[in-house]
Amino acid sequence: MTELPELDPVIHAQARLRVTVALAGLRPADQITFPRLQQLLEMTAGNLSTHLRKLEDAEYVEITKAYEHRTPVTLVRLTSKGRAAFESYTKALQRLLDAGT
């Protein structure tokens, strides 16, 4: 029997997986505003903040605070490390699924 792959625990939590999938759908240099991401994922601000912090600690996302017309804006993007981790995660998940057949 083949050794089963490990899944990245940072990404594997359902909420963080949803965040990562949403961000991976953007072009590498693109960012999304926190409220737009919150709306897209239908998550509370506190819940989204908690999961983004975990992803940020792993250097999978970059959070930028800026101002647009004197209004504070929080922008989120998937880093190249986060994109690579997501690609590895999806490959490991596919190997895991293939091992079950």
N, CA, C and O atoms as CSV, one atom per row, in Angstrom:
chain,resi,resn,atom,element,x,y,z
A,1,MET,N,N,0.841,-1.185,0.000
A,1,MET,CA,C,0.000,0.000,0.000
A,1,MET,C,C,0.888,1.251,0.000
A,1,MET,O,O,1.909,1.297,0.686
A,2,THR,N,N,0.494,2.243,-0.762
A,2,THR,CA,C,1.238,3.490,-0.850
A,2,THR,C,C,0.993,4.331,0.396
A,2,THR,O,O,-0.088,4.303,0.983
A,3,GLU,N,N,2.018,5.075,0.784
A,3,GLU,CA,C,1.861,5.969,1.930
A,3,GLU,C,C,0.920,7.107,1.553
A,3,GLU,O,O,1.063,7.726,0.499
A,4,LEU,N,N,-0.036,7.370,2.426
A,4,LEU,CA,C,-1.007,8.434,2.149
A,4,LEU,C,C,-0.382,9.793,2.421
A,4,LEU,O,O,0.346,9.959,3.400
A,5,PRO,N,N,-0.660,10.767,1.557
A,5,PRO,CA,C,-0.074,12.102,1.739
A,5,PRO,C,C,-0.707,12.851,2.911
A,5,PRO,O,O,-1.862,12.624,3.271
A,6,GLU,N,N,0.075,13.736,3.482
A,6,GLU,CA,C,-0.415,14.624,4.537
A,6,GLU,C,C,-1.056,15.852,3.889
A,6,GLU,O,O,-0.558,16.361,2.886
A,7,LEU,N,N,-2.148,16.316,4.462
A,7,LEU,CA,C,-2.789,17.545,3.980
A,7,LEU,C,C,-2.359,18.702,4.874
A,7,LEU,O,O,-2.318,18.566,6.096
A,8,ASP,N,N,-2.044,19.825,4.271
A,8,ASP,CA,C,-1.609,21.023,4.992
A,8,ASP,C,C,-2.697,21.436,5.985
A,8,ASP,O,O,-3.785,21.827,5.565
A,9,PRO,N,N,-2.429,21.359,7.292
A,9,PRO,CA,C,-3.455,21.681,8.281
A,9,PRO,C,C,-3.869,23.156,8.277
A,9,PRO,O,O,-4.969,23.491,8.716
A,10,VAL,N,N,-3.005,24.023,7.788
A,10,VAL,CA,C,-3.361,25.452,7.728
A,10,VAL,C,C,-4.478,25.655,6.703
A,10,VAL,O,O,-5.421,26.406,6.950
A,11,ILE,N,N,-4.371,24.995,5.571
A,11,ILE,CA,C,-5.370,25.141,4.512
A,11,ILE,C,C,-6.569,24.241,4.750
A,11,ILE,O,O,-7.687,24.597,4.376
A,12,HIS,N,N,-6.360,23.079,5.367
A,12,HIS,CA,C,-7.395,22.046,5.427
A,12,HIS,C,C,-8.649,22.430,6.205
A,12,HIS,O,O,-9.723,21.906,5.910
A,13,ALA,N,N,-8.555,23.314,7.176
A,13,ALA,CA,C,-9.757,23.743,7.904
A,13,ALA,C,C,-10.747,24.326,6.901
A,13,ALA,O,O,-10.365,25.113,6.035
A,14,GLN,N,N,-12.005,23.944,7.015
A,14,GLN,CA,C,-13.000,24.306,6.002
A,14,GLN,C,C,-13.021,25.801,5.668
A,14,GLN,O,O,-13.014,26.165,4.492
A,15,ALA,N,N,-13.045,26.653,6.661
A,15,ALA,CA,C,-13.125,28.099,6.405
A,15,ALA,C,C,-11.872,28.588,5.677
A,15,ALA,O,O,-11.969,29.385,4.743
A,16,ARG,N,N,-10.698,28.113,6.100
A,16,ARG,CA,C,-9.457,28.553,5.450
A,16,ARG,C,C,-9.339,27.987,4.041
A,16,ARG,O,O,-8.778,28.632,3.155
A,17,LEU,N,N,-9.859,26.803,3.836
A,17,LEU,CA,C,-9.879,26.242,2.482
A,17,LEU,C,C,-10.751,27.101,1.574
A,17,LEU,O,O,-10.374,27.371,0.433
A,18,ARG,N,N,-11.902,27.532,2.062
A,18,ARG,CA,C,-12.785,28.393,1.272
A,18,ARG,C,C,-12.107,29.727,0.953
A,18,ARG,O,O,-12.213,30.225,-0.168
A,19,VAL,N,N,-11.414,30.303,1.934
A,19,VAL,CA,C,-10.687,31.561,1.714
A,19,VAL,C,C,-9.612,31.354,0.656
A,19,VAL,O,O,-9.484,32.154,-0.270
A,20,THR,N,N,-8.843,30.287,0.793
A,20,THR,CA,C,-7.738,30.012,-0.131
A,20,THR,C,C,-8.249,29.781,-1.550
A,20,THR,O,O,-7.666,30.281,-2.513
A,21,VAL,N,N,-9.331,29.029,-1.678
A,21,VAL,CA,C,-9.915,28.783,-3.002
A,21,VAL,C,C,-10.365,30.102,-3.635
A,21,VAL,O,O,-10.117,30.338,-4.817
A,22,ALA,N,N,-11.016,30.950,-2.861
A,22,ALA,CA,C,-11.482,32.240,-3.381
A,22,ALA,C,C,-10.306,33.101,-3.841
A,22,ALA,O,O,-10.364,33.715,-4.907
A,23,LEU,N,N,-9.246,33.145,-3.044
A,23,LEU,CA,C,-8.088,33.967,-3.394
A,23,LEU,C,C,-7.297,33.369,-4.558
A,23,LEU,O,O,-6.729,34.106,-5.364
A,24,ALA,N,N,-7.258,32.040,-4.648
A,24,ALA,CA,C,-6.542,31.385,-5.746
A,24,ALA,C,C,-7.231,31.646,-7.081
A,24,ALA,O,O,-6.610,31.537,-8.138
A,25,GLY,N,N,-8.510,31.990,-7.029
A,25,GLY,CA,C,-9.244,32.305,-8.254
A,25,GLY,C,C,-8.881,33.663,-8.837
A,25,GLY,O,O,-9.238,33.969,-9.975
A,26,LEU,N,N,-8.172,34.478,-8.063
A,26,LEU,CA,C,-7.714,35.779,-8.545
A,26,LEU,C,C,-6.380,35.607,-9.262
A,26,LEU,O,O,-5.669,34.627,-9.041
A,27,ARG,N,N,-6.048,36.557,-10.114
A,27,ARG,CA,C,-4.711,36.551,-10.723
A,27,ARG,C,C,-3.686,36.786,-9.613
A,27,ARG,O,O,-4.002,37.427,-8.611
A,28,PRO,N,N,-2.461,36.275,-9.780
A,28,PRO,CA,C,-1.462,36.349,-8.704
A,28,PRO,C,C,-1.253,37.735,-8.090
A,28,PRO,O,O,-1.046,37.828,-6.880
A,29,ALA,N,N,-1.299,38.790,-8.861
A,29,ALA,CA,C,-1.044,40.132,-8.306
A,29,ALA,C,C,-2.317,40.815,-7.803
A,29,ALA,O,O,-2.241,41.877,-7.185
A,30,ASP,N,N,-3.479,40.223,-8.058
A,30,ASP,CA,C,-4.747,40.860,-7.680
A,30,ASP,C,C,-5.029,40.737,-6.187
A,30,ASP,O,O,-4.583,39.807,-5.517
A,31,GLN,N,N,-5.787,41.714,-5.696
A,31,GLN,CA,C,-6.208,41.762,-4.302
A,31,GLN,C,C,-7.723,41.900,-4.261
A,31,GLN,O,O,-8.349,42.304,-5.241
A,32,ILE,N,N,-8.299,41.561,-3.121
A,32,ILE,CA,C,-9.733,41.717,-2.932
A,32,ILE,C,C,-9.928,42.449,-1.608
A,32,ILE,O,O,-9.154,42.258,-0.670
A,33,THR,N,N,-10.949,43.277,-1.533
A,33,THR,CA,C,-11.199,43.977,-0.277
A,33,THR,C,C,-11.781,42.999,0.740
A,33,THR,O,O,-12.451,42.030,0.384
A,34,PHE,N,N,-11.515,43.273,1.990
A,34,PHE,CA,C,-12.027,42.437,3.081
A,34,PHE,C,C,-13.552,42.322,3.010
A,34,PHE,O,O,-14.071,41.209,3.090
A,35,PRO,N,N,-14.294,43.437,2.862
A,35,PRO,CA,C,-15.757,43.303,2.810
A,35,PRO,C,C,-16.248,42.466,1.624
A,35,PRO,O,O,-17.228,41.731,1.748
A,36,ARG,N,N,-15.570,42.577,0.479
A,36,ARG,CA,C,-15.972,41.775,-0.690
A,36,ARG,C,C,-15.721,40.302,-0.436
A,36,ARG,O,O,-16.558,39.467,-0.777
A,37,LEU,N,N,-14.576,39.966,0.161
A,37,LEU,CA,C,-14.262,38.576,0.491
A,37,LEU,C,C,-15.248,38.047,1.526
A,37,LEU,O,O,-15.708,36.909,1.426
A,38,GLN,N,N,-15.566,38.861,2.506
A,38,GLN,CA,C,-16.533,38.488,3.542
A,38,GLN,C,C,-17.891,38.190,2.915
A,38,GLN,O,O,-18.538,37.200,3.257
A,39,GLN,N,N,-18.313,39.048,2.003
A,39,GLN,CA,C,-19.599,38.867,1.317
A,39,GLN,C,C,-19.575,37.614,0.445
A,39,GLN,O,O,-20.531,36.839,0.444
A,40,LEU,N,N,-18.504,37.420,-0.282
A,40,LEU,CA,C,-18.361,36.274,-1.172
A,40,LEU,C,C,-18.442,34.953,-0.408
A,40,LEU,O,O,-19.064,33.997,-0.870
A,41,LEU,N,N,-17.811,34.910,0.756
A,41,LEU,CA,C,-17.749,33.683,1.550
A,41,LEU,C,C,-18.879,33.564,2.570
A,41,LEU,O,O,-19.040,32.523,3.208
A,42,GLU,N,N,-19.651,34.626,2.719
A,42,GLU,CA,C,-20.755,34.682,3.691
A,42,GLU,C,C,-20.264,34.322,5.096
A,42,GLU,O,O,-20.834,33.466,5.774
A,43,MET,N,N,-19.198,34.997,5.508
A,43,MET,CA,C,-18.606,34.786,6.828
A,43,MET,C,C,-18.740,36.068,7.640
A,43,MET,O,O,-18.827,37.162,7.082
A,44,THR,N,N,-18.754,35.923,8.951
A,44,THR,CA,C,-18.755,37.111,9.797
A,44,THR,C,C,-17.369,37.748,9.738
A,44,THR,O,O,-16.385,37.086,9.409
A,45,ALA,N,N,-17.302,39.018,10.054
A,45,ALA,CA,C,-16.016,39.727,10.035
A,45,ALA,C,C,-15.032,39.090,11.008
A,45,ALA,O,O,-13.859,38.913,10.680
A,46,GLY,N,N,-15.504,38.745,12.199
A,46,GLY,CA,C,-14.628,38.151,13.204
A,46,GLY,C,C,-14.094,36.792,12.778
A,46,GLY,O,O,-12.913,36.499,12.962
A,47,ASN,N,N,-14.960,35.965,12.210
A,47,ASN,CA,C,-14.561,34.640,11.762
A,47,ASN,C,C,-13.541,34.744,10.628
A,47,ASN,O,O,-12.518,34.060,10.639
A,48,LEU,N,N,-13.829,35.600,9.656
A,48,LEU,CA,C,-12.910,35.791,8.534
A,48,LEU,C,C,-11.565,36.324,9.029
A,48,LEU,O,O,-10.514,35.858,8.588
A,49,SER,N,N,-11.592,37.287,9.933
A,49,SER,CA,C,-10.351,37.855,10.483
A,49,SER,C,C,-9.500,36.788,11.150
A,49,SER,O,O,-8.284,36.752,10.961
A,50,THR,N,N,-10.129,35.925,11.925
A,50,THR,CA,C,-9.412,34.857,12.625
A,50,THR,C,C,-8.713,33.926,11.637
A,50,THR,O,O,-7.547,33.578,11.825
A,51,HIS,N,N,-9.423,33.527,10.593
A,51,HIS,CA,C,-8.842,32.606,9.615
A,51,HIS,C,C,-7.786,33.294,8.743
A,51,HIS,O,O,-6.791,32.673,8.369
A,52,LEU,N,N,-7.996,34.549,8.425
A,52,LEU,CA,C,-6.984,35.288,7.671
A,52,LEU,C,C,-5.704,35.431,8.484
A,52,LEU,O,O,-4.605,35.352,7.936
A,53,ARG,N,N,-5.845,35.639,9.783
A,53,ARG,CA,C,-4.663,35.771,10.647
A,53,ARG,C,C,-3.841,34.484,10.626
A,53,ARG,O,O,-2.612,34.530,10.570
A,54,LYS,N,N,-4.514,33.343,10.672
A,54,LYS,CA,C,-3.817,32.045,10.625
A,54,LYS,C,C,-3.105,31.877,9.281
A,54,LYS,O,O,-1.967,31.411,9.233
A,55,LEU,N,N,-3.775,32.257,8.194
A,55,LEU,CA,C,-3.162,32.183,6.864
A,55,LEU,C,C,-2.012,33.178,6.733
A,55,LEU,O,O,-1.007,32.889,6.083
A,56,GLU,N,N,-2.160,34.338,7.346
A,56,GLU,CA,C,-1.104,35.357,7.310
A,56,GLU,C,C,0.116,34.885,8.121
A,56,GLU,O,O,1.255,35.092,7.703
A,57,ASP,N,N,-0.120,34.261,9.261
A,57,ASP,CA,C,0.981,33.739,10.083
A,57,ASP,C,C,1.798,32.703,9.317
A,57,ASP,O,O,3.008,32.591,9.515
A,58,ALA,N,N,1.132,31.945,8.440
A,58,ALA,CA,C,1.822,30.944,7.621
A,58,ALA,C,C,2.416,31.572,6.357
A,58,ALA,O,O,3.033,30.881,5.546
A,59,GLU,N,N,2.227,32.879,6.197
A,59,GLU,CA,C,2.690,33.641,5.020
A,59,GLU,C,C,1.999,33.192,3.728
A,59,GLU,O,O,2.577,33.272,2.645
A,60,TYR,N,N,0.752,32.718,3.857
A,60,TYR,CA,C,-0.029,32.305,2.692
A,60,TYR,C,C,-0.839,33.468,2.127
A,60,TYR,O,O,-1.180,33.473,0.944
A,61,VAL,N,N,-1.147,34.446,2.965
A,61,VAL,CA,C,-1.852,35.636,2.483
A,61,VAL,C,C,-1.107,36.881,2.944
A,61,VAL,O,O,-0.369,36.870,3.929
A,62,GLU,N,N,-1.329,37.945,2.197
A,62,GLU,CA,C,-0.777,39.252,2.555
A,62,GLU,C,C,-1.954,40.192,2.740
A,62,GLU,O,O,-2.837,40.286,1.888
A,63,ILE,N,N,-1.949,40.881,3.861
A,63,ILE,CA,C,-3.019,41.830,4.166
A,63,ILE,C,C,-2.411,43.221,4.164
A,63,ILE,O,O,-1.430,43.489,4.858
A,64,THR,N,N,-3.006,44.097,3.377
A,64,THR,CA,C,-2.517,45.468,3.247
A,64,THR,C,C,-3.598,46.429,3.705
A,64,THR,O,O,-4.752,46.329,3.289
A,65,LYS,N,N,-3.217,47.352,4.558
A,65,LYS,CA,C,-4.134,48.413,5.001
A,65,LYS,C,C,-3.787,49.659,4.200
A,65,LYS,O,O,-2.626,50.064,4.130
A,66,ALA,N,N,-4.800,50.259,3.600
A,66,ALA,CA,C,-4.588,51.446,2.773
A,66,ALA,C,C,-5.755,52.404,2.973
A,66,ALA,O,O,-6.671,52.142,3.753
A,67,TYR,N,N,-5.701,53.504,2.260
A,67,TYR,CA,C,-6.789,54.485,2.289
A,67,TYR,C,C,-7.241,54.763,0.870
A,67,TYR,O,O,-6.421,54.937,-0.031
A,68,GLU,N,N,-8.534,54.805,0.678
A,68,GLU,CA,C,-9.135,55.237,-0.581
A,68,GLU,C,C,-10.044,56.406,-0.254
A,68,GLU,O,O,-11.052,56.244,0.433
A,69,HIS,N,N,-9.690,57.575,-0.742
A,69,HIS,CA,C,-10.475,58.787,-0.471
A,69,HIS,C,C,-10.694,58.969,1.032
A,69,HIS,O,O,-11.813,59.223,1.478
A,70,ARG,N,N,-9.632,58.839,1.793
A,70,ARG,CA,C,-9.620,59.018,3.244
A,70,ARG,C,C,-10.393,57.943,4.006
A,70,ARG,O,O,-10.621,58.082,5.208
A,71,THR,N,N,-10.787,56.897,3.334
A,71,THR,CA,C,-11.495,55.789,3.980
A,71,THR,C,C,-10.547,54.601,4.073
A,71,THR,O,O,-9.957,54.200,3.070
A,72,PRO,N,N,-10.395,54.032,5.273
A,72,PRO,CA,C,-9.507,52.878,5.398
A,72,PRO,C,C,-10.046,51.672,4.628
A,72,PRO,O,O,-11.247,51.405,4.619
A,73,VAL,N,N,-9.128,50.954,3.985
A,73,VAL,CA,C,-9.476,49.781,3.194
A,73,VAL,C,C,-8.487,48.672,3.536
A,73,VAL,O,O,-7.285,48.916,3.642
A,74,THR,N,N,-8.994,47.457,3.707
A,74,THR,CA,C,-8.146,46.299,3.940
A,74,THR,C,C,-8.187,45.430,2.693
A,74,THR,O,O,-9.252,45.005,2.245
A,75,LEU,N,N,-7.004,45.174,2.140
A,75,LEU,CA,C,-6.884,44.380,0.914
A,75,LEU,C,C,-6.204,43.053,1.241
A,75,LEU,O,O,-5.285,42.995,2.058
A,76,VAL,N,N,-6.670,41.993,0.592
A,76,VAL,CA,C,-6.150,40.652,0.841
A,76,VAL,C,C,-5.722,40.036,-0.482
A,76,VAL,O,O,-6.408,40.175,-1.494
A,77,ARG,N,N,-4.581,39.354,-0.464
A,77,ARG,CA,C,-4.153,38.613,-1.652
A,77,ARG,C,C,-3.416,37.354,-1.218
A,77,ARG,O,O,-2.854,37.290,-0.124
A,78,LEU,N,N,-3.430,36.358,-2.089
A,78,LEU,CA,C,-2.701,35.125,-1.866
A,78,LEU,C,C,-1.254,35.352,-2.275
A,78,LEU,O,O,-0.994,35.833,-3.378
A,79,THR,N,N,-0.311,35.015,-1.406
A,79,THR,CA,C,1.109,35.178,-1.729
A,79,THR,C,C,1.554,34.043,-2.647
A,79,THR,O,O,0.824,33.072,-2.848
A,80,SER,N,N,2.750,34.174,-3.199
A,80,SER,CA,C,3.278,33.081,-4.032
A,80,SER,C,C,3.472,31.826,-3.179
A,80,SER,O,O,3.270,30.714,-3.667
A,81,LYS,N,N,3.858,31.988,-1.924
A,81,LYS,CA,C,3.986,30.842,-1.011
A,81,LYS,C,C,2.617,30.200,-0.778
A,81,LYS,O,O,2.500,28.975,-0.738
A,82,GLY,N,N,1.591,31.026,-0.627
A,82,GLY,CA,C,0.232,30.518,-0.435
A,82,GLY,C,C,-0.287,29.807,-1.666
A,82,GLY,O,O,-0.952,28.776,-1.566
A,83,ARG,N,N,0.018,30.361,-2.829
A,83,ARG,CA,C,-0.398,29.738,-4.098
A,83,ARG,C,C,0.285,28.376,-4.263
A,83,ARG,O,O,-0.353,27.405,-4.671
A,84,ALA,N,N,1.575,28.308,-3.946
A,84,ALA,CA,C,2.319,27.040,-4.036
A,84,ALA,C,C,1.777,26.031,-3.025
A,84,ALA,O,O,1.648,24.848,-3.338
A,85,ALA,N,N,1.460,26.493,-1.817
A,85,ALA,CA,C,0.907,25.606,-0.786
A,85,ALA,C,C,-0.458,25.065,-1.226
A,85,ALA,O,O,-0.770,23.897,-0.995
A,86,PHE,N,N,-1.259,25.908,-1.851
A,86,PHE,CA,C,-2.576,25.475,-2.330
A,86,PHE,C,C,-2.428,24.449,-3.451
A,86,PHE,O,O,-3.164,23.463,-3.493
A,87,GLU,N,N,-1.484,24.677,-4.351
A,87,GLU,CA,C,-1.239,23.702,-5.427
A,87,GLU,C,C,-0.786,22.368,-4.844
A,87,GLU,O,O,-1.241,21.316,-5.291
A,88,SER,N,N,0.099,22.396,-3.860
A,88,SER,CA,C,0.558,21.169,-3.203
A,88,SER,C,C,-0.599,20.484,-2.486
A,88,SER,O,O,-0.727,19.260,-2.515
A,89,TYR,N,N,-1.439,21.292,-1.842
A,89,TYR,CA,C,-2.603,20.760,-1.127
A,89,TYR,C,C,-3.539,20.037,-2.096
A,89,TYR,O,O,-3.981,18.925,-1.810
A,90,THR,N,N,-3.844,20.652,-3.233
A,90,THR,CA,C,-4.767,20.028,-4.181
A,90,THR,C,C,-4.170,18.755,-4.782
A,90,THR,O,O,-4.894,17.792,-5.032
A,91,LYS,N,N,-2.862,18.744,-5.015
A,91,LYS,CA,C,-2.209,17.532,-5.528
A,91,LYS,C,C,-2.243,16.421,-4.480
A,91,LYS,O,O,-2.513,15.266,-4.809
A,92,ALA,N,N,-1.973,16.763,-3.226
A,92,ALA,CA,C,-2.014,15.768,-2.144
A,92,ALA,C,C,-3.430,15.231,-1.970
A,92,ALA,O,O,-3.625,14.034,-1.758
A,93,LEU,N,N,-4.408,16.112,-2.059
A,93,LEU,CA,C,-5.802,15.691,-1.938
A,93,LEU,C,C,-6.171,14.737,-3.073
A,93,LEU,O,O,-6.859,13.741,-2.850
A,94,GLN,N,N,-5.721,15.037,-4.275
A,94,GLN,CA,C,-6.004,14.163,-5.420
A,94,GLN,C,C,-5.343,12.801,-5.235
A,94,GLN,O,O,-5.946,11.773,-5.543
A,95,ARG,N,N,-4.104,12.785,-4.733
A,95,ARG,CA,C,-3.423,11.501,-4.482
A,95,ARG,C,C,-4.170,10.702,-3.422
A,95,ARG,O,O,-4.306,9.483,-3.529
A,96,LEU,N,N,-4.653,11.403,-2.397
A,96,LEU,CA,C,-5.414,10.759,-1.342
A,96,LEU,C,C,-6.704,10.150,-1.895
A,96,LEU,O,O,-7.061,9.024,-1.550
A,97,LEU,N,N,-7.389,10.889,-2.741
A,97,LEU,CA,C,-8.623,10.391,-3.344
A,97,LEU,C,C,-8.335,9.213,-4.282
A,97,LEU,O,O,-9.085,8.238,-4.308
A,98,ASP,N,N,-7.260,9.309,-5.043
A,98,ASP,CA,C,-6.889,8.237,-5.957
A,98,ASP,C,C,-6.522,6.954,-5.201
A,98,ASP,O,O,-6.762,5.850,-5.689
A,99,ALA,N,N,-5.942,7.107,-4.013
A,99,ALA,CA,C,-5.542,5.939,-3.223
A,99,ALA,C,C,-6.756,5.156,-2.733
A,99,ALA,O,O,-6.655,3.964,-2.441
A,100,GLY,N,N,-7.891,5.821,-2.645
A,100,GLY,CA,C,-9.105,5.170,-2.165
A,100,GLY,C,C,-9.830,4.376,-3.237
A,100,GLY,O,O,-10.802,3.682,-2.937
A,101,THR,N,N,-9.378,4.464,-4.478
A,101,THR,CA,C,-10.064,3.731,-5.565
A,101,THR,C,C,-9.304,2.509,-5.998
A,101,THR,O,O,-9.746,1.793,-6.896
